[in-house]
């Protein structure tokens, strides 16, 4: 299983990220249960992730879990 993060500091960004999650079938990391993260293989980063403090924290979390990190 792979999870997704991206910019979500504004309402528009949250909606865009939710739409991308639906289109790709990827769960959003910040909505994923901790037990599910233990079985996750990697994290996809949506464009603009590096400009959002929340997404930066997600990437740090994924790194701490040892997930493979890829850009979309």
Residue frames as qw, qx, qy, qz and C-alpha x, y, z in Angstrom:
[[0.000, 0.890, 0.456, 0.000, 0.00, 0.00, 0.00],
 [0.373, 0.186, -0.005, 0.909, 1.13, 3.51, -0.80],
 [0.104, -0.793, -0.485, 0.353, -0.18, 6.69, 0.81],
 [0.349, 0.629, 0.259, 0.645, -0.35, 10.27, -0.44],
 [0.276, -0.686, -0.277, 0.613, 0.53, 13.70, 0.89],
 [0.347, 0.490, 0.325, 0.731, 0.51, 17.14, -0.62],
 [0.028, 0.135, -0.198, 0.970, -0.24, 20.76, 0.10],
 [0.313, -0.590, -0.722, -0.182, -3.33, 21.29, 2.24],
 [0.239, -0.195, -0.368, 0.877, -2.88, 24.66, 3.93],
 [0.333, 0.133, -0.040, -0.933, -5.90, 26.17, 2.17],
 [0.691, 0.258, 0.509, -0.445, -9.39, 24.88, 1.47],
 [0.679, 0.614, -0.246, -0.321, -8.65, 24.74, -2.26],
 [0.212, 0.526, -0.822, 0.039, -5.51, 22.69, -1.62],
 [0.439, -0.080, 0.808, -0.385, -7.42, 20.30, 0.66],
 [0.751, 0.430, 0.259, -0.429, -10.05, 19.79, -2.02],
 [0.545, 0.651, -0.492, -0.195, -7.43, 19.26, -4.73],
 [0.015, -0.417, 0.893, -0.171, -5.59, 16.73, -2.58],
 [0.596, 0.110, 0.670, -0.428, -8.81, 14.88, -1.77],
 [0.743, 0.557, -0.033, -0.369, -9.64, 14.75, -5.48],
 [0.366, 0.608, -0.703, -0.048, -6.16, 13.44, -6.31],
 [0.317, -0.228, 0.865, -0.317, -6.55, 10.82, -3.59],
 [0.722, 0.314, 0.444, -0.428, -9.83, 9.70, -5.14],
 [0.651, 0.651, -0.271, -0.280, -8.44, 9.62, -8.65],
 [0.316, 0.554, -0.766, 0.079, -5.35, 7.63, -7.70],
 [0.863, -0.279, -0.390, -0.157, -6.93, 5.42, -5.05],
 [0.498, 0.205, -0.557, 0.633, -4.19, 6.43, -2.61],
 [0.481, -0.740, -0.451, 0.132, -5.08, 6.98, 1.04],
 [0.069, 0.858, -0.179, 0.477, -4.10, 10.33, 2.52],
 [0.537, 0.146, -0.652, 0.515, -1.29, 9.86, 5.01],
 [0.104, -0.224, 0.429, -0.869, -2.79, 12.26, 7.54],
 [0.735, -0.129, 0.032, -0.664, -6.06, 10.25, 7.55],
 [0.760, 0.154, -0.630, -0.054, -4.41, 6.83, 7.69],
 [0.803, -0.576, 0.034, -0.150, -4.53, 4.80, 10.88],
 [0.174, -0.754, 0.634, -0.015, -1.16, 4.22, 12.54],
 [0.719, -0.113, 0.686, -0.013, -1.56, 0.44, 12.28],
 [0.744, 0.621, 0.247, 0.015, -2.19, 0.75, 8.53],
 [0.202, 0.909, -0.363, -0.011, 0.98, 2.83, 8.17],
 [0.537, -0.498, 0.679, 0.050, 2.99, -0.06, 9.58],
 [0.724, 0.213, 0.638, 0.151, 2.03, -2.04, 6.47],
 [0.430, 0.880, 0.023, -0.199, 2.55, 0.82, 4.02],
 [0.833, 0.114, 0.213, 0.499, 5.32, 0.49, 1.46],
 [0.413, 0.083, 0.154, 0.894, 5.69, 4.10, 0.42],
 [0.055, 0.751, 0.349, -0.559, 4.52, 7.68, 0.18],
 [0.413, 0.505, 0.419, 0.632, 3.70, 9.67, -2.93],
 [0.160, -0.532, -0.202, 0.806, 4.16, 13.44, -2.73],
 [0.378, 0.787, 0.469, 0.133, 1.83, 15.63, -4.79],
 [0.427, 0.440, 0.055, 0.788, 3.30, 18.70, -6.50],
 [0.169, -0.713, 0.032, -0.680, 3.72, 21.61, -4.12],
 [0.796, -0.453, -0.392, 0.086, 4.18, 19.42, -1.06],
 [0.636, -0.032, -0.261, 0.725, 7.40, 21.21, -0.15],
 [0.006, -0.404, 0.004, -0.915, 5.59, 24.53, 0.31],
 [0.651, -0.522, -0.225, -0.503, 3.21, 23.19, 2.97],
 [0.151, -0.515, 0.708, -0.459, 4.32, 22.68, 6.58],
 [0.818, -0.084, 0.377, -0.426, 1.70, 19.93, 7.05],
 [0.908, 0.390, -0.147, -0.044, 3.02, 17.97, 4.08],
 [0.296, 0.649, -0.616, 0.333, 6.59, 18.48, 5.25],
 [0.488, -0.374, 0.637, -0.465, 5.58, 16.88, 8.56],
 [0.934, 0.167, 0.143, -0.283, 3.96, 14.01, 6.64],
 [0.702, 0.563, -0.417, 0.127, 7.21, 13.39, 4.78],
 [0.044, -0.562, 0.697, -0.444, 9.11, 13.37, 8.07],
 [0.750, -0.150, 0.465, -0.446, 6.60, 10.85, 9.45],
 [0.920, 0.360, -0.079, -0.132, 6.92, 8.64, 6.38],
 [0.435, 0.629, -0.584, 0.273, 10.69, 8.79, 6.66],
 [0.351, -0.453, 0.661, -0.484, 10.48, 7.79, 10.34],
 [0.871, 0.052, 0.361, -0.328, 8.38, 4.77, 9.33],
 [0.413, -0.327, 0.747, 0.406, 10.99, 3.87, 6.71],
 [0.648, 0.594, 0.451, -0.156, 8.63, 4.33, 3.77],
 [0.484, 0.147, 0.471, 0.722, 9.86, 4.69, 0.21],
 [0.120, 0.749, 0.245, -0.603, 9.19, 8.31, -0.82],
 [0.406, 0.231, 0.605, 0.645, 8.35, 9.22, -4.42],
 [0.190, 0.394, 0.033, -0.899, 7.06, 12.30, -6.23],
 [0.583, 0.538, 0.600, -0.106, 3.99, 12.12, -8.47]]
